[in-house]
Amino acid sequence: MKFFYVLLNSIAAVKRFNSSACGEPFDIDIYSGRYIVDAKSIMGILSLDLDRPVRIEIHGTNEDGAAFYKKVESFVVDNPVSES
């Protein structure tokens, strides 16, 4: 699994997600519309429109993606709204 969608609709959720991302040795990007930010940058995350799901892209192995997915599973949404 290389990408999935999450909903980070509170400051506490952003902090927990960012903390999980910072503990990983591989790069993780967050896509919101036409913007891309580093998941290890809390300021970058907070600059996004977090009222809707954002796409998470893992730049590591499939095993890295699966392990990170399990860490942040509480934020994952199955059917994201339109990305536009």
Helices and strands as residue ranges (DSSP letters): E 3-6, H 11-22, E 27-32, E 35-38, H 42-46, E 54-59, H 62-71, G 73-75, E 76-77
